[in-house]
Amino acid sequence: MAAESLRIAAGSKGSQVFQCADNPKLVAAITEWDSLGKAKSYSQSPALREAQQKSGVYSQPEIFVLEPCQTIP
């Protein structure tokens, strides 16, 4: 997958992709990065936009920065 090699070259440590059970056109990807800076840089790169267009992404993805929880109440 071309997008995977782009992510790895940009500092991705791996990812998981999920799709909504009720609507397979809704997709969520969770990607771990070497650093927040590398993730932000990749999210704004022309290479990502091109890969999204080639894969059929037709709307601007929402991006959330998450951190692991220490404990779950």
C-alpha positions as CSV (number, residue, x, y, z in Angstrom):
1,M,0.0,0.0,0.0
2,A,1.5,3.3,-1.1
3,A,0.0,5.3,1.7
4,E,1.5,3.0,4.3
5,S,5.0,3.5,3.0
6,L,4.4,7.3,3.0
7,R,3.3,7.1,6.7
8,I,6.3,5.0,7.7
9,A,8.7,7.3,5.9
10,A,7.1,10.3,7.7
11,G,7.5,8.7,11.2
12,S,4.5,6.4,11.6
13,K,5.0,3.5,14.0
14,G,2.0,1.6,12.8
15,S,-1.8,2.0,12.3
16,Q,-5.1,0.3,12.6
17,V,-8.1,1.1,10.3
18,F,-11.7,0.5,11.2
19,Q,-15.0,1.0,9.4
20,C,-18.5,1.7,10.7
21,A,-20.6,-1.5,10.8
22,D,-23.6,0.4,9.6
23,N,-21.9,2.5,7.0
24,P,-18.6,1.1,5.5
25,K,-17.9,4.5,3.9
26,L,-17.2,5.9,7.4
27,V,-13.6,5.0,8.3
28,A,-11.4,5.6,11.4
29,A,-7.7,5.2,11.4
30,I,-5.6,5.2,14.6
31,T,-1.9,5.8,13.9
32,E,1.0,5.9,16.4
33,W,3.8,8.4,15.6
34,D,7.4,9.0,16.5
35,S,6.5,12.5,17.6
36,L,3.6,14.9,17.5
37,G,5.5,17.2,15.2
38,K,6.0,14.4,12.6
39,A,2.3,13.6,12.8
40,K,1.2,17.2,12.3
41,S,3.6,17.6,9.4
42,Y,2.3,14.5,7.7
43,S,-1.3,15.5,8.2
44,Q,-0.6,18.8,6.3
45,S,1.5,17.2,3.5
46,P,0.6,17.3,-0.2
47,A,1.6,13.6,-0.3
48,L,-1.2,12.7,2.1
49,R,-3.8,14.8,0.1
50,E,-2.7,13.0,-3.1
51,A,-2.9,9.6,-1.4
52,Q,-6.4,10.4,0.0
53,Q,-7.6,11.5,-3.5
54,K,-6.3,8.3,-5.1
55,S,-8.0,6.2,-2.4
56,G,-11.4,7.9,-2.8
57,V,-11.5,10.1,0.3
58,Y,-14.0,12.8,-0.6
59,S,-14.2,14.9,2.5
60,Q,-11.7,16.5,4.8
61,P,-10.9,14.0,7.6
62,E,-11.2,15.0,11.2
63,I,-7.9,14.6,13.1
64,F,-7.7,14.1,16.8
65,V,-4.6,13.8,18.9
66,L,-5.0,11.2,21.6
67,E,-2.9,10.1,24.5
68,P,-3.1,6.8,26.5
69,C,-5.2,7.0,29.7
70,Q,-3.4,6.2,32.9
71,T,-6.4,4.6,34.5
72,I,-10.0,4.0,33.6
73,P,-12.5,4.9,36.3
